[in-house]
Amino acid sequence: MTPHLSHADVAVRLLIAAALTGAVGLERELRERAAGLRTHMLVGVGAALFTIVSAYAWTDFIQAGGNVVRLDPTRVAAQIVTGIGFLGAGAIIRQGLSVRGLTTAAGLWVVAAIGTAIGAGFYSAGLITTGIVLVGLGPFRWLEGGVLRSWRRQGRVVEVDIRPQQPVAPVLSALEGRRVRITQVELEDEEDRRQLRVELDVPFGSDQEVVEQLSRLDEVIGVRWSG
C-alpha cells in the first residue's frame, strides 16, 4: 500500500519543525551568532519538507509503475546530511589562530536532523533532541565557562627555540593538537635561533606532555615554560 499524507498532516509537521528548530535558532540569535532564528528555522523546515517529499510525494508515479518502480524514502534524507555540511562550513570562521562558528555549524546540522525526524513523523525524537540541544547550548555553556575552565591553567607562557629560517607553523599546529587555547604569539629572530613565545591556556596536568611533544619536532632546539 502506498503511503499517503493529508494536507493537514503536512502543515502540522512543517509547523512543528519550524517551532522546534526556531527554538534552537532563537538561542543562537540571542547570542548574536551569524546563523540565528531564520537560518535555523529555514534549515529545519527545508529538511522536513525534503523528508515529506521523499516519503509521500510520489504516490501517483509509484502506482503508475506497478511492480517496476521501487521507492526508497531514505535517499533524499541521506542527501540532507551531505548538503547541510556545505552550509555549516560557511558558518565556520578562522580568525588568526582561533576558529569560531563550530557550535553554530553543529547547530545547523542538528536542526536538519530534527526537521528530518519531524518530517518522517518521529515527533518524540524531534522533541527530545530539541530539549537536549537547548540544555547543551544553555546550562552546559555555564558549566564549560565555570567548572571546566577552573581545571585549566590559564595564562601560561611557553618559550620555544627554533632553528634559524625554520617555520613556526609546525609548533603552533602541535600546540593546537594538544587542545590548548592560544591567546598571544610573539616571534623574535636572532642570529642563531628564532624564539617563539606563546601565551596559552593548558589543560590541567598537560604541561610535561606539551614540552615533550614540542621537543620531538625537528625544527625545535629548546622548550621551556616561562615563570
Sequence and secondary structure as in RCSB ss.txt:
>XXXX:A:sequence
MTPHLSHADVAVRLLIAAALTGAVGLERELRERAAGLRTHMLVGVGAALFTIVSAYAWTDFIQAGGNVVRLDPTR
VAAQIVTGIGFLGAGAIIRQGLSVRGLTTAAGLWVVAAIGTAIGAGFYSAGLITTGIVLVGLGPFRWLEGGVLRS
WRRQGRVVEVDIRPQQPVAPVLSALEGRRVRITQVELEDEEDRRQLRVELDVPFGSDQEVVEQLSRLDEVIGVRW
SG
>XXXX:A:secstr
      HHHHHHHHHHHHHHHHHHHHHHHHTT SS HHHHHHHHHHHHHHHHHHHHTTHHHHHHHTTS    THH
HHHHHHHHHHHHHHHT EEETTEEE HHHHHHHHHHHHHHHHHHTT HHHHHHHHHHHHHHHTHHHHHIIIIIHH
TEEEEEEEEEEE TT  SHHHHHHHHHTT EEEEEEEEE SS EEEEEEEEEETT HHHHHHHHHTSTTEEEEEE
E 
